[in-house]
Amino acid sequence: MTRRFGLLASETRSHSLSLGDFPHCDLRDAPEIIAQATGRIHQLLIRAIDQHFSVVKPKHGGYGHIFGYWAPGPTIALQEDALSLCHPNLYRDLFMNHSAEAVRRLGP
């Protein structure tokens, strides 16, 4: 049996899904709460990535992805589409370090 596993691969995507229709209001009104929640969600994402790749081993010398690409090592697609409404300074202050850590985690 072949199983396809897709990670919900970003803190902001997970956070916006958990908050409902208006997550961006909190970015302006309560950035400290968003920073705390995003940090926790990021820890859960990293844990999920680690668990996933402890079970899913390379096949044919690498990993396929649900989006149709192949990579020689573990890979996810960071989906930061929820940030299209976020000011660059907010991204820098609240989310950038988490995105960079996820990329480093999967790097060589």
Secondary structure per residue as TSV (DSSP state, phi and psi in degrees):
chain	resnum	aa	ss	phi	psi
A	1	M	-	360.0	130.1
A	2	T	-	-97.8	131.6
A	3	R	-	-117.5	136.2
A	4	R	-	-104.5	132.1
A	5	F	-	-123.3	120.9
A	6	G	-	-112.2	126.8
A	7	L	-	-86.2	137.3
A	8	L	-	-76.8	94.6
A	9	A	-	-99.9	61.3
A	10	S	-	-175.5	152.8
A	11	E	H	-68.2	-41.8
A	12	T	H	-70.9	-36.1
A	13	R	H	-64.9	-46.1
A	14	S	H	-62.8	-42.6
A	15	H	H	-65.4	-43.9
A	16	S	H	-67.1	-34.4
A	17	L	H	-67.1	-34.5
A	18	S	H	-77.3	-21.9
A	19	L	H	-92.7	-14.0
A	20	G	-	93.8	-144.9
A	21	D	S	-78.7	-22.0
A	22	F	-	-127.4	54.1
A	23	P	T	-69.3	-24.8
A	24	H	H	-73.4	-18.2
A	25	C	H	-62.2	-37.6
A	26	D	H	-67.4	-27.8
A	27	L	H	-59.2	-38.2
A	28	R	H	-84.7	-42.2
A	29	D	H	-84.2	-29.7
A	30	A	-	-146.6	62.9
A	31	P	H	-61.1	-28.5
A	32	E	H	-68.3	-35.0
A	33	I	H	-70.2	-41.3
A	34	I	H	-62.8	-42.2
A	35	A	H	-61.0	-43.0
A	36	Q	H	-65.7	-46.7
A	37	A	H	-64.6	-41.5
A	38	T	H	-64.2	-38.9
A	39	G	H	-61.2	-42.6
A	40	R	H	-67.7	-44.5
A	41	I	H	-61.3	-39.6
A	42	H	H	-61.0	-43.5
A	43	Q	H	-60.1	-40.9
A	44	L	H	-66.0	-39.8
A	45	L	H	-61.3	-47.0
A	46	I	H	-61.9	-41.5
A	47	R	H	-62.9	-42.0
A	48	A	H	-64.1	-41.9
A	49	I	H	-60.4	-48.2
A	50	D	H	-60.2	-44.6
A	51	Q	H	-63.7	-44.4
A	52	H	H	-57.6	-50.7
A	53	F	H	-79.8	-8.2
A	54	S	H	-77.9	-22.0
A	55	V	H	-100.2	-44.2
A	56	V	S	-86.6	115.4
A	57	K	-	-100.2	161.2
A	58	P	-	-61.8	149.6
A	59	K	B	-131.9	132.3
A	60	H	T	57.0	38.0
A	61	G	T	80.1	10.5
A	62	G	B	-175.7	-157.7
A	63	Y	E	-127.6	133.8
A	64	G	E	-91.3	159.8
A	65	H	-	-127.5	151.4
A	66	I	T	-58.8	-24.1
A	67	F	T	-83.5	4.0
A	68	G	S	92.3	11.6
A	69	Y	-	-108.9	165.7
A	70	W	E	-122.9	146.8
A	71	A	E	-141.5	149.0
A	72	P	S	-72.7	-15.7
A	73	G	S	-131.9	177.8
A	74	P	-	-53.8	143.3
A	75	T	-	-150.6	148.2
A	76	I	-	-138.2	164.6
A	77	A	-	-105.1	116.5
A	78	L	-	-74.7	120.5
A	79	Q	-	-108.9	99.6
A	80	E	-	-107.5	32.2
A	81	D	G	-63.1	-24.4
A	82	A	G	-66.2	-17.7
A	83	L	G	-85.2	1.8
A	84	S	G	-62.9	-20.4
A	85	L	G	-103.1	8.4
A	86	C	S	-99.9	134.1
A	87	H	-	-64.3	142.2
A	88	P	H	-53.2	-34.3
A	89	N	H	-67.1	-38.5
A	90	L	H	-64.5	-41.6
A	91	Y	I	-59.6	-47.8
A	92	R	I	-58.8	-45.1
A	93	D	I	-77.7	-33.0
A	94	L	I	-108.2	-30.2
A	95	F	I	-123.2	-27.7
A	96	M	H	-57.8	-43.9
A	97	N	H	-62.1	-37.3
A	98	H	H	-67.2	-43.4
A	99	S	H	-61.9	-44.4
A	100	A	H	-63.2	-39.2
A	101	E	H	-65.7	-39.8
A	102	A	H	-62.4	-41.4
A	103	V	H	-64.7	-45.9
A	104	R	H	-60.6	-38.8
A	105	R	H	-59.7	-35.0
A	106	L	H	-95.5	-3.6
A	107	G	-	-73.0	178.1
A	108	P	-	-64.9	360.0
